[in-house]
Each structure stands twice: as C-alpha cells, then as structure tokens.
Amino acid sequence: MWVTTNGSNTMTSAKSSKRNRRLSAILALPLDYREVIVLRHYAGLSYEEIGEALHVPAKTVKSRLHTARQRLGELLLGWRV
C-alpha cells in the first residue's frame, strides 16, 4: 500500500488491483458488449443515447447490457448462470 506525501490522494494496491481486474474483464468482452458497458457506466449515456450512437434500438442496448453484466459477473465474481 502507498500514500502520496500530501495525503490528498490515497491509493492502495488493492484498489489498483481491483481496477485492473475490472478493466481486464471489460476488455475480454466481445465488442458489442464492451461498447454498451463503456457508454453506459463510463460515459453515462442513457439507453436511448447509446442506441442512437450504435444505430440499434434501446431494447437491444438493454439486452446487450444485461448479457454484458452477466458475463462480467462470471469473470469477476465467479457467477454461473
């Protein structure tokens, strides 16, 4: 574990490790699933905005997000569906 000298930016190796695992899991997803995860959870777009960006219906976005989240759960938490 390390802490910066001014104390304002505390970061642990555990946090860094979790972030790296999460990033690796996202990168392991097929592109269709990776896109919706990034646009929803990192860019903060709505289902409709994602659909417009990807030229698919919002219903398809929701379906892809559901599947992507399941796959991330399998990769990160050992879920079995």
PyMOL commands that set and color helices and strands:
alter all, ss='L'
color gray80, all
select helices_A, chain A and resi 13-28+31-42+47-54+58-77
alter helices_A, ss='H'
color red, helices_A
select strands_A, chain A and resi 2-3+10-11
alter strands_A, ss='S'
color yellow, strands_A
deselect
rebuild
show_as cartoon
